[in-house]
Amino acid sequence: MSVRFQLDRWTSPIGTILVVSDADGMVRALDFEDYENRMNQLLRLRWGDYALADGPAPTVAMRALKAYFEGDLGAVATVPIRAGGTAFQRDVWEALRAIPAGTTTSYGRLAAKLGRPKASRAVGLANGSNPISIVVPCHRVIGSDGTLTGYGGGLPRKQWLLKHECDWSDHLSGGVAMGPVATSGAGRVASAA
């Protein structure tokens, strides 16, 4: 018997977003339309046989996404999720949700925070298996040297998301919006200028 999910599409400033949810209103996957195959692979890995039918995403998820792109960066923290995965993956994904918007961390720092300082590669694999982009902000993880590393939605989107968060977190804290995004070793998104 297959698990049944609903699929909704939402146009964002960085492309059409696919939102997969269940009958309980939990978001199961969130990805970009041009990465639909990747999303389907992750769904199969987590849930086995599943069926997708067009249907509306939970209102709370759609309101949160809209608010996030309008500058309310904390709005996505309210989205209820059910990502599946192993206990370690869930621990990593929970830690990702605790990274403040407008900041970054490295795989090594995230591994250390989880009490597994030698597990940076495992953290990277769990990060790359995150099925719920933006809501579980895997884009906030960078290389130890401060460079942007892989992102399931593509590096241009990762850079856009980091700049968006930096601009809005500075705006909300009374700072001045920054220029093109690079990352500092201190974990703060910084200006490349």
C-alpha positions as CSV (number, residue, x, y, z in Angstrom):
1,M,0.0,0.0,0.0
2,S,1.5,3.4,-1.0
3,V,1.7,6.5,1.2
4,R,-0.4,9.3,-0.2
5,F,0.9,12.9,-0.3
6,Q,-0.3,16.2,-1.8
7,L,1.8,18.3,-4.1
8,D,1.4,22.1,-4.4
9,R,3.5,24.5,-6.5
10,W,4.3,28.0,-5.5
11,T,6.1,30.7,-7.5
12,S,9.0,32.2,-5.5
13,P,11.5,34.9,-6.4
14,I,14.0,32.0,-7.1
15,G,11.8,29.6,-9.0
16,T,8.8,27.4,-8.6
17,I,8.8,25.6,-5.2
18,L,7.2,22.2,-4.8
19,V,5.6,21.5,-1.4
20,V,4.7,17.9,-0.6
21,S,2.5,17.4,2.5
22,D,0.5,14.7,4.1
23,A,-3.1,14.5,5.3
24,D,-2.0,15.7,8.8
25,G,-0.7,19.0,7.4
26,M,2.9,18.0,7.8
27,V,5.4,19.1,5.1
28,R,7.3,16.0,3.9
29,A,9.4,17.6,1.1
30,L,10.1,21.1,-0.3
31,D,12.3,21.5,-3.3
32,F,12.5,23.4,-6.6
33,E,10.7,22.4,-9.7
34,D,13.9,21.9,-11.7
35,Y,15.0,19.4,-9.0
36,E,11.8,17.4,-8.9
37,N,13.6,14.2,-9.8
38,R,15.9,14.7,-6.7
39,M,12.8,15.3,-4.5
40,N,11.2,12.1,-5.8
41,Q,14.3,10.1,-5.1
42,L,14.4,11.4,-1.5
43,L,10.7,10.7,-1.0
44,R,11.2,7.1,-2.3
45,L,14.2,6.6,0.0
46,R,12.2,7.8,3.0
47,W,8.7,6.4,2.4
48,G,9.0,3.6,-0.2
49,D,6.0,3.4,-2.4
50,Y,4.2,6.7,-2.4
51,A,1.6,8.5,-4.6
52,L,1.5,12.3,-5.3
53,A,-1.8,14.0,-6.1
54,D,-2.2,17.7,-6.8
55,G,-3.6,19.5,-3.8
56,P,-3.1,22.5,-1.6
57,A,-0.2,22.7,0.8
58,P,-1.0,23.4,4.4
59,T,-1.9,27.1,4.9
60,V,0.7,27.5,7.6
61,A,3.4,26.4,5.2
62,M,2.3,28.7,2.4
63,R,1.9,31.7,4.7
64,A,5.3,31.0,6.2
65,L,7.0,30.8,2.8
66,K,5.4,34.0,1.6
67,A,6.4,35.8,4.8
68,Y,10.0,34.4,4.6
69,F,10.5,35.8,1.1
70,E,9.0,39.1,2.2
71,G,11.6,39.4,4.9
72,D,10.1,37.6,8.0
73,L,12.9,35.1,8.2
74,G,11.7,33.4,11.3
75,A,8.3,32.5,9.7
76,V,9.6,29.1,8.4
77,A,10.3,28.0,11.9
78,T,6.5,27.5,12.4
79,V,6.2,25.0,9.6
80,P,5.4,21.5,10.9
81,I,7.6,18.9,9.2
82,R,7.9,15.1,9.0
83,A,11.1,14.4,7.2
84,G,11.7,10.8,8.1
85,G,15.4,9.8,7.9
86,T,17.7,8.1,10.4
87,A,18.0,9.3,14.0
88,F,21.4,11.0,13.1
89,Q,19.8,12.7,10.0
90,R,17.0,14.0,12.1
91,D,19.5,15.3,14.7
92,V,21.3,17.2,12.0
93,W,18.1,18.6,10.5
94,E,17.0,19.8,13.9
95,A,20.4,21.5,14.4
96,L,20.0,23.1,11.0
97,R,16.7,24.7,12.1
98,A,18.5,26.2,15.1
99,I,21.0,28.1,12.9
100,P,19.9,31.8,13.0
101,A,18.9,33.4,9.7
102,G,21.7,35.7,8.5
103,T,24.4,33.4,9.9
104,T,26.2,30.4,8.6
105,T,28.1,27.5,10.1
106,S,30.5,24.9,8.8
107,Y,30.0,21.1,8.6
108,G,32.7,20.7,11.3
109,R,31.1,23.2,13.7
110,L,27.7,21.6,13.2
111,A,29.3,18.2,13.9
112,A,30.9,19.5,17.1
113,K,27.6,21.0,18.2
114,L,26.1,17.6,17.8
115,G,28.8,16.1,20.1
116,R,30.4,14.3,17.1
117,P,33.4,16.5,16.2
118,K,34.9,14.0,13.8
119,A,31.6,13.5,11.9
120,S,31.8,16.5,9.5
121,R,31.4,14.2,6.5
122,A,28.4,12.4,7.9
123,V,26.9,15.8,8.7
124,G,27.5,16.8,5.1
125,L,25.8,13.7,3.8
126,A,22.8,14.3,6.1
127,N,22.7,17.9,5.1
128,G,22.7,16.8,1.4
129,S,19.8,14.4,2.1
130,N,17.6,17.1,3.6
131,P,14.2,16.8,1.8
132,I,12.8,20.1,3.1
133,S,14.8,22.9,1.7
134,I,14.5,26.5,3.2
135,V,12.4,25.3,6.1
136,V,15.3,23.1,7.2
137,P,17.9,25.6,6.2
138,C,20.7,23.5,4.8
139,H,21.8,26.5,2.7
140,R,23.3,28.0,5.9
141,V,26.1,25.4,6.0
142,I,29.3,26.3,4.2
143,G,32.8,24.9,3.9
144,S,35.3,25.3,6.7
145,D,37.2,27.9,4.6
146,G,34.1,30.0,4.2
147,T,33.3,29.0,0.7
148,L,29.9,28.1,-0.6
149,T,29.6,24.4,-1.0
150,G,27.0,22.2,-2.6
151,Y,23.3,22.9,-2.4
152,G,20.5,20.7,-3.7
153,G,18.8,23.7,-5.3
154,G,22.0,24.9,-6.9
155,L,24.7,27.3,-5.7
156,P,23.1,30.4,-7.3
157,R,20.0,29.8,-5.1
158,K,22.1,29.1,-2.0
159,Q,23.9,32.5,-2.6
160,W,20.6,34.2,-3.2
161,L,19.1,32.8,0.0
162,L,22.1,33.8,2.1
163,K,22.1,37.3,0.7
164,H,18.3,37.6,1.2
165,E,18.7,36.5,4.9
166,C,21.7,38.8,5.4
167,D,19.9,41.8,3.9
168,W,16.8,41.2,6.0
169,S,18.5,40.3,9.2
170,D,20.6,43.5,8.9
171,H,17.5,45.5,8.0
172,L,15.6,44.2,10.9
173,S,18.5,44.9,13.3
174,G,18.9,48.4,12.0
175,G,22.0,47.6,10.0
176,V,22.7,48.4,6.4
177,A,22.0,45.8,3.7
178,M,25.2,44.2,2.4
179,G,26.5,43.8,-1.1
180,P,27.3,40.5,-2.9
181,V,27.4,37.5,-0.5
182,A,30.6,35.7,0.6
183,T,31.0,34.1,4.0
184,S,33.4,34.8,6.8
185,G,35.1,32.2,8.9
186,A,33.3,33.6,11.9
187,G,30.0,32.2,10.6
188,R,28.4,35.5,9.7
189,V,27.3,36.1,6.1
190,A,29.6,38.9,5.0
191,S,30.0,41.2,2.1
192,A,32.3,40.1,-0.7
193,A,33.1,43.8,-1.4
